[in-house]
């Protein structure tokens, strides 16, 4: 069964947007009577059948809409510096959606490799990935901000962690997540690393340095493994 | 500190291979006296200094070689059907190396999307990823085999799991890994799914169907998340 995005999902007749109608009619070659599901990105899922279809207009008759409960992984907030090769960041985003992250923020720090981001393109990746993995709740995607702004942003509502590759012993993200009583906000450093001053200010703001895996992970790998580990262990 | 691959690692003088010498001399612009480390792919790590360097020849004087213990994640065996888009399989392989998988096999089943694989190219991805993440033990990479051959291969030595997206309730891979007394061999299905017959024969051969995550994961995502979850939970 194919899944489509319908922002204003309701019981009864739903006219798909032009993009979704194209996807349904052309890419999936759907026909009248096919069973489909619609999601609104806010946790609602509707199931129904195609009532009418042309190459540009699709009407889905939705018989039932349910609101799905927020999963623990959907509370996780991952903050990551965009990578030099943009496809690595895009890859991370697609996978983070599949494993169920709740919010993704991008930031710039001193050794950031990239400052330009096309948020509209990233938003489309989010929607396509959500449809592919049948997610009814889409993660929030924030416009990039500076590192100090990011550190302070809504930090009161989260357990604060900071992933930084070092040969010094740090508590593992697993242990950190297991003991968290709030959702986790995890910051993953840029490819060029953090400066000592950036590290110090994070500690001062209440973040704990944590280790992800035994090996030196790439930025996008650390961010994705972070999503998986927090989703597995955090019970907030 | 940069890491290079040296198959016949030894204490004393080591002549790097032409590929590694090029990487060291040109890409990293190393100089005499720079500290580097060498790994042999079999769990040995040597630390030393560059003794002589030209554009094509590099000699590293290694002061000490240590053998590193096998980590639990390095016992994991992931079997995956190559994806239609080859870059998805290559991406999986790079990330699986970073999180520390022990062995990767490819297989063909009825709905496999791809049959051609360039194993030499995949082997280079493994080596580059190992150097990047400083792994001293490289995963074993097997040439593709048919599904039935794969099912039977060395299955006596592993706890056998089979990841298959279904809406029916299955035990999670987490629970499966937690209760494993042996290393885990995990089979992840092709993009087109398994046939009922393929599913049945896997059960008959002693594999247990397990669920990875709550969402419908792409093949390469399921394989990678499988590596992370087994590495986190399996204590064999």
Interface residues (C-beta under 8 A of the other chain):
Chain A: X71 X91 X95 X98 X99 X100 X132 X133 X134 X135 X174 X213 X214 X215 X216 X217 X218 X221 X224 X225 X228 X229 X231 X232
Chain B: X71 X91 X95 X98 X99 X100 X132 X133 X134 X135 X174 X213 X214 X215 X216 X217 X218 X221 X224 X225 X228 X229 X232
